[in-house]
Amino acid sequence: EKSLENISVKELAQAADINRSTFYFYYNDINDMLLQIQDEIYAVFVEEVLSPDANFVTLDDFVAYCTRFLVFCKKNEAICKFVISNDPNNSLTNRIKKDLLLQIPDSKKVFSETNPKCYLTCYAVSGIWQTILKWMYDGMKIAPEEMALFLSNVYFYGGRTVTTMD
């Protein structure tokens, strides 16, 4: 309902039906609360989305990952939107992107640094991330599995996969 900067501890404690002292028992301030929420969400993300042996080499690997990620976003929609909108440093976003970049084929390892194609992975991950955010804020009207297949096809095959506009 409100951005983090417009919420007071008093207001938060009233909404949660707790005393302010209870809030301060667990958190130093509202920013500390946000950081702890991010850590909790990230732990769930790691458990539900990342696979320790994941190696996104094939389209099926990437579709499976994207599906898990989008299902995670849908299941945790309210908290994901809140954290992402109130994260001025994008620390949760950066942690998730870093994990993704560690597991997908990196174009910098395939192309020389003088070849513009070495930036393909950066371009793709940024595009995928922005698309997922837009999908979330548009109400997640497309099923996670369908979005995952679309994003994976665009990542692996580029715009050639989009042949017609419905």
C-alpha contacts under 8 A as a table, 3 or more apart, distances in Angstrom:
res1	aa1	res2	aa2	distance
2	K	6	N	6.28
2	K	7	I	6.80
3	S	6	N	5.54
3	S	7	I	6.89
3	S	85	S	7.63
3	S	86	N	6.42
4	L	7	I	5.40
4	L	30	I	7.70
4	L	86	N	5.88
7	I	11	E	6.52
7	I	12	L	6.76
8	S	11	E	5.15
8	S	12	L	6.16
8	S	30	I	7.88
9	V	12	L	4.99
9	V	13	A	5.94
9	V	20	R	6.80
9	V	23	F	7.67
9	V	29	D	7.56
9	V	30	I	6.85
10	K	13	A	5.16
10	K	14	Q	6.20
10	K	20	R	6.20
11	E	14	Q	5.16
11	E	15	A	6.22
12	L	15	A	5.12
12	L	16	A	6.16
13	A	16	A	5.10
13	A	17	D	5.85
13	A	18	I	5.07
13	A	19	N	5.87
13	A	20	R	5.59
13	A	23	F	6.74
14	Q	17	D	4.87
14	Q	18	I	6.24
14	Q	19	N	7.43
15	A	18	I	7.89
18	I	22	T	6.39
18	I	23	F	7.32
19	N	22	T	5.22
19	N	23	F	6.74
20	R	23	F	5.06
20	R	24	Y	6.33
21	S	24	Y	5.02
21	S	25	F	6.07
22	T	25	F	5.00
22	T	26	Y	6.80
23	F	26	Y	5.57
23	F	27	Y	6.00
24	Y	27	Y	4.90
24	Y	28	N	5.70
24	Y	29	D	7.03
25	F	28	N	7.75
27	Y	30	I	7.21
27	Y	32	D	5.76
27	Y	33	M	5.57
28	N	31	N	7.95
28	N	32	D	5.76
28	N	33	M	7.51
29	D	32	D	5.26
29	D	33	M	6.43
30	I	33	M	4.95
30	I	34	L	6.31
31	N	34	L	4.99
31	N	35	L	6.27
32	D	35	L	5.10
32	D	36	Q	6.23
33	M	36	Q	5.13
33	M	37	I	6.11
34	L	37	I	5.03
34	L	38	Q	6.12
34	L	83	V	7.11
35	L	38	Q	5.02
35	L	39	D	6.23
36	Q	39	D	5.01
36	Q	40	E	6.22
37	I	40	E	5.07
37	I	41	I	6.13
37	I	83	V	7.79
38	Q	41	I	5.08
38	Q	42	Y	5.94
38	Q	83	V	6.87
38	Q	92	L	6.16
39	D	42	Y	5.05
39	D	43	A	6.14
40	E	43	A	5.14
40	E	44	V	6.41
41	I	44	V	5.15
41	I	45	F	6.06
41	I	80	C	7.99
42	Y	45	F	4.81
42	Y	46	V	6.12
42	Y	92	L	7.11
42	Y	96	I	7.75
43	A	46	V	5.18
43	A	47	E	6.25
44	V	47	E	5.04
44	V	48	E	5.92
44	V	49	V	7.99
45	F	48	E	5.28
45	F	49	V	5.32
45	F	50	L	6.94
45	F	69	F	7.79
45	F	72	F	7.14
46	V	49	V	5.59
46	V	50	L	4.99
46	V	51	S	7.78
47	E	50	L	6.37
47	E	51	S	7.89
48	E	68	R	7.11
48	E	72	F	7.24
49	V	65	Y	6.71
49	V	68	R	5.22
49	V	69	F	5.51
49	V	72	F	7.18
50	L	54	A	7.28
50	L	65	Y	7.37
51	S	54	A	4.99
54	A	61	D	7.63
54	A	103	Q	6.69
55	N	61	D	7.10
55	N	103	Q	5.73
55	N	104	I	6.58
56	F	59	L	7.52
56	F	61	D	5.08
56	F	62	F	5.31
56	F	103	Q	6.26
56	F	104	I	4.99
56	F	105	P	6.79
57	V	61	D	6.58
57	V	62	F	7.45
57	V	104	I	6.97
57	V	105	P	6.63
58	T	61	D	5.23
58	T	62	F	6.52
59	L	62	F	5.19
59	L	63	V	6.07
59	L	152	S	6.49
59	L	153	N	7.25
59	L	156	F	6.81
60	D	63	V	5.03
60	D	64	A	6.09
61	D	64	A	5.28
61	D	65	Y	6.34
62	F	65	Y	5.05
62	F	66	C	6.04
62	F	152	S	6.01
63	V	66	C	5.11
63	V	67	T	5.94
63	V	145	E	7.99
63	V	148	A	5.45
63	V	149	L	5.54
63	V	151	L	7.97
63	V	152	S	5.58
64	A	67	T	5.13
64	A	68	R	6.25
64	A	148	A	7.70
65	Y	68	R	5.21
65	Y	69	F	6.18
66	C	69	F	4.98
66	C	70	L	6.01
66	C	148	A	4.90
66	C	149	L	7.87
66	C	151	L	7.75
66	C	152	S	7.36
67	T	70	L	5.19
67	T	71	V	6.01
67	T	144	P	5.78
67	T	145	E	5.28
67	T	147	M	7.76
67	T	148	A	5.07
67	T	149	L	7.89
68	R	71	V	5.21
68	R	72	F	6.10
69	F	72	F	5.02
69	F	73	C	6.30
70	L	73	C	4.94
70	L	74	K	6.14
70	L	132	I	7.74
70	L	144	P	5.20
70	L	145	E	7.80
70	L	147	M	7.92
70	L	148	A	7.17
71	V	74	K	5.05
71	V	75	K	5.99
71	V	144	P	5.79
72	F	75	K	5.16
72	F	76	N	6.08
73	C	76	N	5.19
73	C	77	E	5.35
73	C	80	C	6.60
73	C	136	M	7.59
74	K	77	E	4.87
74	K	136	M	7.64
74	K	140	M	7.17
74	K	144	P	7.78
76	N	79	I	5.70
76	N	80	C	5.88
77	E	80	C	5.21
77	E	81	K	6.08
77	E	136	M	7.33
78	A	81	K	5.34
78	A	82	F	6.17
79	I	82	F	5.01
79	I	83	V	6.05
80	C	83	V	5.28
80	C	84	I	5.98
81	K	84	I	5.29
81	K	85	S	5.94
81	K	136	M	7.59
81	K	137	Y	7.66
82	F	85	S	5.32
82	F	86	N	6.07
83	V	86	N	5.19
83	V	87	D	5.87
83	V	92	L	7.99
84	I	87	D	5.36
84	I	90	N	7.01
84	I	92	L	7.41
84	I	93	T	7.26
85	S	88	P	7.85
87	D	90	N	5.04
87	D	91	S	6.88
87	D	92	L	7.65
90	N	93	T	5.14
90	N	94	N	6.01
91	S	94	N	5.03
91	S	95	R	6.15
92	L	95	R	5.14
92	L	96	I	6.28
93	T	96	I	5.28
93	T	97	K	6.11
94	N	97	K	5.08
94	N	98	K	5.93
95	R	98	K	5.12
95	R	99	D	6.35
96	I	99	D	5.23
96	I	100	L	6.29
97	K	100	L	4.99
97	K	101	L	6.07
97	K	125	V	7.53
98	K	101	L	5.09
98	K	102	L	6.24
99	D	102	L	5.17
99	D	103	Q	6.69
100	L	103	Q	5.42
100	L	104	I	6.29
101	L	104	I	5.57
101	L	105	P	7.81
101	L	106	D	7.13
101	L	125	V	7.92
105	P	109	K	7.98
105	P	121	T	7.69
106	D	109	K	5.57
106	D	110	V	6.97
106	D	121	T	5.86
107	S	110	V	4.97
107	S	111	F	5.97
107	S	117	K	6.92
107	S	118	C	4.81
107	S	119	Y	6.39
107	S	120	L	5.90
107	S	121	T	5.49
108	K	111	F	5.45
108	K	112	S	6.68
108	K	113	E	6.84
108	K	117	K	8.00
108	K	118	C	4.44
108	K	119	Y	6.69
108	K	121	T	7.83
109	K	112	S	7.50
109	K	118	C	7.61
110	V	118	C	7.10
111	F	115	N	6.17
111	F	117	K	6.33
111	F	118	C	4.99
112	S	115	N	5.37
112	S	118	C	6.40
113	E	116	P	7.40
113	E	118	C	6.12
114	T	118	C	7.87
115	N	118	C	5.85
116	P	119	Y	6.02
116	P	120	L	7.88
117	K	120	L	5.35
118	C	121	T	7.43
119	Y	122	C	5.35
119	Y	123	Y	6.22
120	L	123	Y	5.07
120	L	124	A	6.03
121	T	124	A	5.07
121	T	125	V	6.00
122	C	125	V	5.35
122	C	126	S	6.09
123	Y	126	S	5.34
123	Y	127	G	6.13
124	A	127	G	5.08
124	A	128	I	6.01
124	A	155	Y	6.08
125	V	128	I	5.05
125	V	129	W	6.00
126	S	129	W	5.14
126	S	130	Q	6.18
127	G	130	Q	5.24
127	G	131	T	6.06
128	I	131	T	5.09
128	I	132	I	6.15
128	I	151	L	6.55
129	W	132	I	5.16
129	W	133	L	6.29
130	Q	133	L	5.08
130	Q	134	K	6.17
131	T	134	K	5.08
131	T	135	W	6.02
132	I	135	W	4.94
132	I	136	M	6.11
133	L	136	M	5.05
133	L	137	Y	6.23
134	K	137	Y	5.15
134	K	138	D	5.96
135	W	138	D	5.12
135	W	139	G	6.56
135	W	140	M	5.24
135	W	141	K	7.62
135	W	142	I	7.91
136	M	139	G	5.44
136	M	140	M	5.08
137	Y	140	M	7.20
138	D	141	K	7.17
140	M	143	A	7.11
140	M	144	P	7.87
142	I	146	E	6.65
142	I	147	M	6.46
143	A	146	E	5.31
143	A	147	M	6.31
144	P	147	M	5.12
144	P	148	A	5.94
145	E	148	A	5.05
145	E	149	L	6.27
146	E	149	L	5.24
146	E	150	F	6.27
147	M	150	F	5.04
147	M	151	L	6.04
148	A	151	L	5.21
148	A	152	S	5.95
149	L	152	S	5.16
149	L	153	N	6.05
150	F	153	N	5.25
150	F	154	V	6.24
151	L	154	V	5.18
151	L	155	Y	6.08
152	S	155	Y	4.98
152	S	156	F	6.07
153	N	156	F	5.19
153	N	157	Y	5.57
153	N	158	G	6.98
153	N	161	T	6.37
154	V	157	Y	5.28
154	V	158	G	4.36
154	V	159	G	5.91
154	V	160	R	7.72
154	V	161	T	6.25
154	V	162	V	7.84
155	Y	158	G	5.72
157	Y	160	R	6.34
157	Y	161	T	6.44
158	G	161	T	6.43
159	G	162	V	5.47
160	R	163	T	6.55
162	V	165	M	7.63
